[in-house]
Amino acid sequence: MTDALSSMKGLQHGLLSDQIYSLIKTMIKDTSLAPGEQLVESQLARQLQVSQAPVRDALKRLAHEGLVTHVRHQGNFVAQYTDEEAEQAKVARAALEELAGRLACGRLDDATTQRLTDLIGEMREAAGARELGKFRELDFVFHRTVIEASGNAYLPRMWDIIEPSLRSMHVLGDPEFPGDWTLVAEWHRGLLDVLLAGDETAAGELFRAHAAGTLLGDDGDALTARRD
């Protein structure tokens, strides 16, 4: 945490608590701040060269969203997730992606379609090179892009709430997945195709199946990707 914060050139003038909130949230999402890591107000304020008040406000906001846990007499910590919570996040993700698939179906503009196509190509390359960390990040960007393409401003906010648990518990992009990562990339081609086809029901069903970790192969057998 110290190295990451010390690399910042300083916060711009404006709503400091908003900027600090965004910074800490990003560091939680990319695991620069690990689950269980303590967030000390005075230390954060000193490193960011601000007073403690905007740091306190940012941490309260993150605690309200479930990304930070406040323990009485001990302080604030990056939220940790049990196996049960991870399973709940997986269920929430499936419902969220089903809705996003339905809403985004048939309404992708050219720029978004190209963006998703490019991401699939990069995923294929990362899979071929066994760059699984890169593949995982591309996976997150793909799904976030579809969430944003839904046109519902609340869905990205909901995704932001569950994404840290998806990352920490490998509910999406499990690095221990033993199967063919190129095949996983091709599943995303199927997701894009169904969005372009215009059948909202089919899009919702496929996105839910993908999020649940089960898709059907050409022979009708179930394919399980454990996580994603």
Backbone bond lengths (Angstrom), bond angles and torsions (degrees), N, CA, C in turn:
res aa  C-N    CA-C-N  psi(-1)  N-CA   C-N-CA  omega(-1)  CA-C   N-CA-C  phi
1 M - - - 1.454 - - 1.517 110.90 -
2 T 1.336 117.38 -42.69 1.464 121.04 -177.60 1.518 111.17 -59.98
3 D 1.343 118.09 -47.17 1.458 121.12 -178.54 1.525 111.28 -63.04
4 A 1.320 116.55 -42.41 1.462 120.31 -178.14 1.513 111.16 -63.93
5 L 1.336 116.91 -42.64 1.458 120.34 -178.56 1.519 111.67 -73.29
6 S 1.322 116.77 -36.26 1.458 119.76 -178.44 1.515 111.79 -69.14
7 S 1.340 117.00 -18.54 1.461 120.24 179.44 1.518 111.86 -79.37
8 M 1.338 117.15 -12.28 1.455 120.68 178.91 1.522 108.91 -70.35
9 K 1.318 116.25 139.75 1.454 120.83 -179.49 1.524 112.43 -83.24
10 G 1.324 116.55 -1.82 1.451 120.09 -179.27 1.508 110.35 118.64
11 L 1.302 115.45 151.39 1.449 120.39 -178.95 1.517 110.36 -87.35
12 Q 1.312 116.36 144.82 1.441 121.09 178.20 1.514 109.38 -74.03
13 H 1.320 114.89 156.74 1.451 118.70 176.62 1.520 108.65 -66.19
14 G 1.315 116.57 150.00 1.458 120.63 -179.15 1.506 108.84 140.62
15 L 1.301 117.22 -146.05 1.454 121.73 -179.33 1.528 108.90 -79.94
16 L 1.314 115.49 91.70 1.461 120.22 -174.54 1.524 112.19 -60.11
17 S 1.326 117.14 -41.70 1.460 118.81 -177.27 1.518 110.85 -62.26
18 D 1.356 117.75 -36.54 1.460 121.16 178.02 1.521 110.70 -65.15
19 Q 1.320 116.01 -42.37 1.461 120.09 -179.01 1.527 111.08 -67.82
20 I 1.324 116.19 -40.91 1.464 120.20 178.90 1.523 110.12 -66.94
21 Y 1.320 116.17 -40.89 1.468 121.52 176.32 1.530 110.28 -57.18
22 S 1.327 116.84 -48.38 1.466 120.67 -178.57 1.521 111.21 -64.24
23 L 1.339 116.38 -40.11 1.462 120.79 -179.48 1.525 111.52 -63.96
24 I 1.331 116.49 -49.61 1.463 120.09 -178.45 1.523 110.32 -66.51
25 K 1.322 116.90 -39.23 1.462 120.48 179.54 1.524 110.55 -61.44
26 T 1.331 117.04 -42.92 1.460 121.12 178.40 1.525 110.68 -62.48
27 M 1.327 116.43 -41.13 1.465 120.40 -178.89 1.522 111.47 -68.79
28 I 1.332 117.44 -30.94 1.468 120.09 175.13 1.522 109.77 -70.09
29 K 1.348 116.40 -43.40 1.461 120.89 -177.85 1.523 112.34 -65.18
30 D 1.349 116.83 -37.23 1.471 117.89 -178.50 1.533 111.90 -93.35
31 T 1.333 115.23 9.53 1.467 124.23 176.81 1.530 113.94 64.71
32 S 1.357 117.36 17.92 1.463 119.04 169.49 1.525 108.94 -61.85
33 L 1.325 115.33 -32.97 1.463 122.26 171.42 1.524 106.17 -104.93
34 A 1.312 116.93 115.53 1.462 121.59 -173.26 1.527 111.33 -82.40
35 P 1.332 117.03 151.46 1.464 120.05 174.67 1.519 110.83 -53.63
36 G 1.336 116.00 131.41 1.453 121.04 -179.44 1.514 114.41 91.88
37 E 1.331 117.97 -11.70 1.461 120.74 -179.31 1.522 110.66 -69.45
38 Q 1.326 116.48 136.28 1.461 120.50 -178.57 1.522 111.02 -78.84
39 L 1.319 115.16 141.26 1.459 122.47 178.60 1.519 107.41 -113.97
40 V 1.315 116.97 103.60 1.463 122.00 -176.06 1.525 109.34 -94.33
41 E 1.325 115.80 120.07 1.467 121.00 -175.99 1.521 112.23 -53.49
42 S 1.324 116.48 -50.10 1.457 120.21 -175.82 1.525 111.58 -63.83
43 Q 1.333 115.90 -38.85 1.466 120.25 179.78 1.522 110.93 -67.05
44 L 1.344 116.27 -44.51 1.462 120.43 178.41 1.521 110.87 -62.33
45 A 1.319 116.37 -42.94 1.469 120.68 -179.21 1.522 110.79 -62.89
46 R 1.327 115.89 -40.93 1.463 120.13 -179.69 1.530 110.63 -66.53
47 Q 1.318 116.64 -43.09 1.461 120.15 -178.45 1.529 111.89 -68.33
48 L 1.329 116.53 -33.90 1.464 120.73 -179.52 1.518 112.52 -90.61
49 Q 1.334 115.86 -5.42 1.470 122.94 178.68 1.532 111.37 59.70
50 V 1.324 114.40 48.47 1.459 121.31 176.89 1.524 107.64 -134.56
51 S 1.328 116.05 172.34 1.456 120.01 174.91 1.528 109.02 -76.25
52 Q 1.337 116.37 170.04 1.457 119.50 -177.58 1.527 112.69 -76.32
53 A 1.330 117.14 -21.49 1.467 120.17 -174.87 1.535 112.82 -58.47
54 P 1.351 120.03 -51.30 1.473 118.68 -179.79 1.526 112.66 -67.20
55 V 1.337 117.42 -28.84 1.462 120.74 176.13 1.520 109.38 -67.00
56 R 1.331 116.14 -43.35 1.467 120.71 179.24 1.524 110.85 -61.63
57 D 1.339 116.16 -43.24 1.468 120.19 178.84 1.530 111.14 -62.03
58 A 1.331 116.54 -42.36 1.466 120.68 -179.44 1.519 110.92 -64.37
59 L 1.341 117.18 -41.98 1.461 120.67 -179.39 1.526 111.51 -67.38
60 K 1.342 116.66 -36.21 1.469 119.72 176.67 1.528 110.61 -63.53
61 R 1.320 115.99 -40.08 1.463 120.74 179.54 1.523 110.51 -65.39
62 L 1.317 116.62 -42.13 1.464 121.09 179.23 1.531 110.96 -67.63
63 A 1.333 116.46 -34.77 1.462 120.17 177.15 1.525 110.02 -66.95
64 H 1.325 116.28 -38.00 1.462 120.31 178.31 1.529 110.89 -62.29
65 E 1.335 116.77 -33.65 1.459 121.85 -179.85 1.524 112.36 -83.90
66 G 1.332 117.01 -6.70 1.455 119.80 178.37 1.520 114.49 88.25
67 L 1.327 117.23 6.10 1.464 119.98 -179.25 1.526 111.69 -86.60
68 V 1.314 116.25 -21.52 1.469 122.50 178.77 1.523 107.75 -126.47
69 T 1.317 115.52 141.82 1.465 121.20 177.63 1.520 109.32 -112.39
70 H 1.331 116.41 127.42 1.467 120.39 176.61 1.517 109.59 -97.77
71 V 1.315 116.42 122.80 1.462 122.36 178.69 1.521 108.13 -109.47
72 R 1.316 116.17 120.65 1.462 120.94 -176.95 1.521 111.54 -57.19
73 H 1.323 115.83 133.67 1.464 124.59 179.52 1.526 113.16 69.87
74 Q 1.326 117.34 1.13 1.470 119.87 178.91 1.525 112.62 -120.35
75 G 1.324 117.30 -35.39 1.455 119.52 177.66 1.516 113.23 120.78
76 N 1.333 115.07 -159.35 1.464 122.55 -176.80 1.526 110.67 -105.67
77 F 1.327 115.05 141.94 1.460 121.27 -178.73 1.522 109.53 -137.49
78 V 1.333 115.67 147.83 1.461 119.65 171.95 1.513 107.32 -62.04
79 A 1.327 116.36 131.57 1.462 121.08 -174.54 1.523 111.57 -59.30
80 Q 1.339 115.18 140.76 1.455 122.39 173.06 1.523 108.18 -110.45
81 Y 1.328 116.20 155.62 1.460 119.91 -174.07 1.521 110.78 -127.71
82 T 1.326 115.03 133.45 1.459 120.87 175.82 1.531 109.18 -80.56
83 D 1.324 115.92 169.51 1.461 119.66 176.65 1.531 110.79 -60.11
84 E 1.325 115.92 -38.00 1.469 119.56 179.33 1.527 110.97 -64.50
85 E 1.332 116.71 -41.77 1.457 120.52 178.44 1.521 111.12 -65.61
86 A 1.329 116.06 -37.51 1.463 120.03 177.78 1.524 110.44 -63.05
87 E 1.334 116.59 -40.51 1.455 120.58 178.19 1.530 110.47 -65.61
88 Q 1.327 116.37 -38.32 1.461 120.29 177.09 1.525 110.67 -65.15
89 A 1.336 116.44 -38.59 1.460 120.27 177.31 1.521 110.70 -64.15
90 K 1.331 116.20 -36.84 1.462 120.77 178.86 1.528 110.59 -64.63
91 V 1.342 116.35 -40.98 1.463 120.99 178.13 1.530 109.93 -65.08
92 A 1.333 115.71 -43.34 1.463 120.06 179.32 1.522 110.76 -63.86
93 R 1.339 115.72 -39.25 1.457 119.49 178.96 1.526 111.31 -63.01
94 A 1.327 116.50 -41.92 1.464 120.28 -178.72 1.529 110.29 -60.98
95 A 1.342 116.13 -44.11 1.465 119.90 179.59 1.523 111.20 -66.10
96 L 1.332 115.70 -41.01 1.461 120.49 -178.95 1.523 110.96 -65.39
97 E 1.338 116.65 -43.72 1.455 119.49 -177.89 1.525 111.89 -72.00
98 E 1.316 117.32 -32.04 1.457 119.32 175.05 1.526 110.19 -61.01
99 L 1.325 116.27 -46.11 1.462 120.47 179.41 1.522 111.02 -64.97
100 A 1.339 116.76 -43.59 1.466 120.06 179.30 1.520 110.91 -62.31
101 G 1.344 117.05 -40.32 1.457 120.55 178.32 1.511 111.83 -61.08
102 R 1.321 115.94 -43.04 1.470 120.34 179.04 1.533 110.70 -62.93
103 L 1.330 115.64 -46.27 1.464 119.97 -175.03 1.530 112.81 -71.85
104 A 1.350 116.06 -34.74 1.469 119.79 -178.38 1.526 112.39 -80.33
105 C 1.327 116.68 -18.80 1.460 121.43 -176.31 1.524 111.58 -59.56
106 G 1.330 115.18 125.88 1.449 121.12 176.58 1.511 115.50 77.04
107 R 1.329 117.14 4.99 1.456 118.29 -177.40 1.533 113.03 -125.74
108 L 1.329 117.17 14.18 1.462 119.78 177.25 1.517 110.17 -70.81
109 D 1.332 117.15 130.55 1.457 119.11 174.93 1.534 108.52 -83.61
110 D 1.331 116.05 173.63 1.472 120.13 -175.77 1.523 111.83 -60.96
111 A 1.328 116.01 -39.84 1.469 119.64 -177.42 1.529 111.01 -65.29
112 T 1.333 116.83 -42.71 1.463 119.95 -179.67 1.518 111.08 -68.81
113 T 1.328 116.51 -39.76 1.465 120.40 177.65 1.528 110.26 -60.42
114 Q 1.325 116.54 -44.32 1.461 120.37 179.06 1.524 110.80 -65.52
115 R 1.327 116.07 -39.19 1.463 120.56 179.21 1.531 110.59 -61.08
116 L 1.315 117.34 -46.20 1.458 121.20 179.65 1.531 111.41 -66.63
117 T 1.335 116.02 -38.63 1.472 120.48 177.19 1.520 110.65 -62.03
118 D 1.324 116.32 -44.28 1.464 120.90 179.24 1.534 111.13 -63.43
119 L 1.316 116.12 -40.06 1.463 120.05 179.59 1.525 110.89 -62.98
120 I 1.328 117.04 -40.59 1.470 120.65 178.31 1.527 110.21 -63.42
121 G 1.339 116.48 -41.67 1.457 120.09 177.32 1.518 111.84 -61.44
122 E 1.332 116.76 -41.76 1.460 121.18 178.19 1.521 111.13 -67.28
123 M 1.342 116.35 -34.43 1.460 119.89 177.30 1.523 110.47 -65.84
124 R 1.342 116.99 -40.42 1.464 119.96 177.29 1.527 110.62 -60.42
125 E 1.335 116.04 -43.85 1.461 120.22 -179.22 1.526 110.91 -64.99
126 A 1.333 116.19 -42.92 1.464 120.47 179.95 1.528 110.41 -64.71
127 A 1.340 116.95 -39.04 1.465 120.84 178.48 1.518 110.41 -64.12
128 G 1.334 116.05 -43.93 1.461 120.01 -179.86 1.510 112.62 -63.14
129 A 1.336 116.22 -33.59 1.465 120.79 -179.44 1.529 111.89 -90.24
130 R 1.341 116.64 0.70 1.460 122.61 -176.78 1.521 111.76 56.76
131 E 1.324 116.24 33.70 1.465 121.05 174.72 1.527 107.18 -89.39
132 L 1.317 116.06 78.71 1.452 121.06 -169.25 1.523 112.66 -72.15
133 G 1.327 117.40 -30.16 1.463 119.56 175.87 1.520 110.64 -64.15
134 K 1.328 116.07 -43.73 1.462 120.75 177.61 1.519 110.38 -65.19
135 F 1.330 116.67 -42.22 1.458 121.10 179.16 1.533 109.73 -57.97
136 R 1.319 116.11 -44.04 1.461 121.04 -177.70 1.525 111.03 -61.32
137 E 1.338 116.60 -42.69 1.464 119.65 179.98 1.528 110.78 -66.21
138 L 1.323 117.05 -40.65 1.463 120.57 177.47 1.517 110.59 -62.55
139 D 1.326 115.97 -37.38 1.464 122.39 177.49 1.529 109.83 -59.16
140 F 1.324 117.05 -48.53 1.460 121.09 178.75 1.526 111.01 -61.03
141 V 1.322 116.71 -43.40 1.467 119.87 -178.48 1.522 110.63 -63.94
142 F 1.332 117.18 -40.17 1.461 120.86 178.83 1.525 110.59 -57.42
143 H 1.326 115.49 -51.80 1.467 119.04 -176.38 1.530 111.40 -67.95
144 R 1.325 116.55 -37.33 1.470 119.26 177.44 1.533 110.14 -63.78
145 T 1.320 117.37 -37.90 1.466 121.34 179.83 1.525 111.07 -63.48
146 V 1.331 116.71 -41.20 1.466 120.36 177.16 1.524 110.23 -65.62
147 I 1.329 116.81 -42.06 1.466 121.00 177.72 1.527 110.07 -56.95
148 E 1.321 116.58 -44.57 1.465 120.80 -179.82 1.525 111.29 -68.35
149 A 1.335 116.40 -33.22 1.466 120.83 -178.60 1.524 112.08 -72.56
150 S 1.334 117.32 -10.13 1.462 120.64 179.31 1.518 112.13 -63.99
151 G 1.343 115.74 -24.63 1.454 119.73 -178.90 1.517 113.56 83.68
152 N 1.326 117.78 -2.93 1.463 122.23 177.92 1.525 108.17 -97.67
153 A 1.317 116.64 115.18 1.461 121.02 -174.01 1.519 112.97 -66.05
154 Y 1.326 118.17 -19.10 1.458 120.40 -177.66 1.529 112.99 -82.54
155 L 1.327 117.31 -24.82 1.468 119.14 -176.64 1.529 113.06 -65.00
156 P 1.357 119.93 -42.26 1.471 118.21 176.15 1.524 112.66 -60.91
157 R 1.331 117.27 -33.40 1.464 120.10 178.55 1.519 110.42 -67.08
158 M 1.327 115.71 -40.72 1.462 119.89 178.00 1.521 110.30 -65.71
159 W 1.337 117.14 -39.21 1.473 121.53 177.62 1.525 110.00 -61.96
160 D 1.329 117.00 -41.14 1.462 120.69 179.74 1.523 111.49 -60.64
161 I 1.321 116.98 -33.39 1.457 120.66 -178.57 1.527 110.97 -70.17
162 I 1.336 117.42 -40.82 1.472 119.26 -175.41 1.529 112.94 -91.59
163 E 1.335 118.11 -16.51 1.468 119.43 -175.43 1.526 113.59 -58.00
164 P 1.354 120.21 -43.37 1.471 118.20 179.88 1.513 113.25 -57.60
165 S 1.337 117.63 -38.23 1.469 118.97 178.89 1.519 110.54 -71.37
166 L 1.337 117.62 -34.89 1.462 120.31 176.29 1.524 110.48 -61.33
167 R 1.329 115.75 -38.63 1.459 120.63 -179.71 1.530 111.43 -72.36
168 S 1.323 116.54 -50.18 1.465 119.76 -172.32 1.516 112.39 -67.28
169 M 1.339 117.20 -31.80 1.460 120.82 -179.00 1.524 112.40 -102.47
170 H 1.352 116.94 7.53 1.461 121.93 178.87 1.528 112.20 56.32
171 V 1.340 115.82 36.66 1.462 119.22 176.08 1.519 109.78 -70.08
172 L 1.308 117.95 -22.75 1.455 122.59 175.30 1.520 107.64 -127.28
173 G 1.328 116.44 131.42 1.460 120.46 178.35 1.516 113.46 67.18
174 D 1.312 117.54 50.54 1.462 121.76 -178.44 1.527 110.27 -62.51
175 P 1.350 118.38 118.46 1.469 120.34 -179.42 1.524 113.10 -66.40
176 E 1.346 117.67 -14.49 1.454 120.82 179.56 1.533 112.34 -95.33
177 F 1.336 117.32 3.80 1.461 120.08 177.33 1.525 109.49 -58.00
178 P 1.337 117.88 121.46 1.466 120.49 -172.95 1.520 114.26 -86.75
179 G 1.330 117.83 -4.18 1.452 120.50 -173.72 1.524 113.90 -84.13
180 D 1.321 114.60 -163.40 1.457 122.95 -176.23 1.523 109.54 -86.65
181 W 1.338 117.07 111.73 1.456 120.83 -178.49 1.527 111.28 -69.13
182 T 1.324 117.94 -26.94 1.465 120.12 175.69 1.524 110.06 -63.98
183 L 1.327 116.28 -37.30 1.453 120.84 176.51 1.525 110.66 -63.54
184 V 1.323 116.25 -39.11 1.462 120.07 178.02 1.531 110.04 -62.35
185 A 1.321 116.44 -39.59 1.469 120.25 176.72 1.524 110.13 -61.74
186 E 1.329 116.75 -40.70 1.460 120.33 179.91 1.531 111.66 -66.82
187 W 1.326 116.83 -31.57 1.463 118.92 174.25 1.529 110.27 -57.77
188 H 1.328 116.14 -36.76 1.467 119.71 179.63 1.531 111.10 -69.12
189 R 1.328 116.75 -31.24 1.472 119.67 172.86 1.525 109.70 -61.82
190 G 1.340 116.14 -39.31 1.452 120.47 177.04 1.520 112.29 -64.78
191 L 1.333 115.99 -37.14 1.461 119.86 177.50 1.523 110.88 -64.40
192 L 1.324 116.63 -42.39 1.457 119.93 178.50 1.530 110.68 -65.49
193 D 1.322 116.61 -42.10 1.467 120.22 -179.71 1.524 111.65 -59.42
194 V 1.332 116.60 -41.32 1.460 118.62 -177.79 1.523 110.79 -70.57
195 L 1.320 117.67 -29.98 1.466 120.14 175.64 1.523 110.86 -66.85
196 L 1.318 115.84 -36.64 1.465 120.38 -178.16 1.522 111.87 -78.63
197 A 1.335 117.31 -20.74 1.465 121.02 -175.87 1.523 112.86 -73.41
198 G 1.325 116.92 -26.05 1.455 119.74 175.02 1.513 116.77 92.19
199 D 1.333 118.97 4.18 1.459 121.87 178.95 1.530 107.98 -95.37
200 E 1.334 116.49 101.56 1.457 121.07 -174.30 1.526 112.30 -62.72
201 T 1.313 117.05 -39.86 1.464 120.46 -179.72 1.525 110.86 -63.99
202 A 1.323 116.45 -46.17 1.466 120.72 179.26 1.528 110.61 -63.10
203 A 1.343 116.52 -39.65 1.464 120.36 179.85 1.523 110.48 -63.50
204 G 1.317 116.37 -46.10 1.454 119.76 179.63 1.506 112.27 -61.13
205 E 1.321 116.19 -43.46 1.474 120.67 -178.67 1.525 111.55 -65.26
206 L 1.342 116.64 -41.13 1.459 119.37 -178.41 1.525 111.13 -69.25
207 F 1.323 116.44 -40.69 1.463 119.02 178.96 1.525 110.98 -65.69
208 R 1.335 117.35 -37.75 1.461 119.60 177.30 1.533 110.05 -65.27
209 A 1.327 117.59 -44.05 1.463 121.11 179.77 1.522 110.91 -61.63
210 H 1.330 115.94 -41.36 1.464 120.57 179.25 1.528 110.61 -63.36
211 A 1.330 116.30 -45.65 1.458 120.50 -179.05 1.525 111.54 -66.15
212 A 1.335 116.44 -32.92 1.462 120.82 178.88 1.520 111.89 -75.33
213 G 1.339 117.39 -14.29 1.460 121.22 176.90 1.502 114.45 94.02
214 T 1.339 117.69 12.54 1.464 120.05 -178.77 1.520 110.04 -132.29
215 L 1.322 116.00 125.43 1.461 122.65 175.39 1.527 107.99 -129.39
216 L 1.306 116.58 163.81 1.465 120.74 179.20 1.516 110.47 -102.06
217 G 1.311 115.95 132.57 1.455 121.25 176.62 1.513 111.12 -80.55
218 D 1.314 116.75 176.14 1.467 121.91 -178.64 1.532 111.76 -61.42
219 D 1.342 116.07 -27.32 1.466 119.21 -177.69 1.527 111.81 -91.51
220 G 1.354 116.06 4.00 1.450 119.91 177.83 1.516 114.22 87.17
221 D 1.350 116.84 -6.45 1.452 119.62 178.38 1.521 110.14 -74.70
222 A 1.306 116.35 148.41 1.467 120.32 179.19 1.520 109.95 -74.60
223 L 1.309 115.20 134.88 1.454 121.75 175.09 1.521 106.31 -110.33
224 T 1.310 117.44 126.23 1.450 120.31 -178.61 1.521 109.81 -114.65
225 A 1.328 115.40 126.11 1.451 120.69 -179.21 1.513 111.23 -103.54
226 R 1.289 118.19 20.21 1.454 126.06 178.37 1.523 110.87 55.41
227 R 1.287 118.68 -56.98 1.461 120.90 -178.34 1.504 109.94 -121.37
228 D 1.341 118.10 -62.01 1.470 120.76 -178.75 1.518 109.18 -145.22
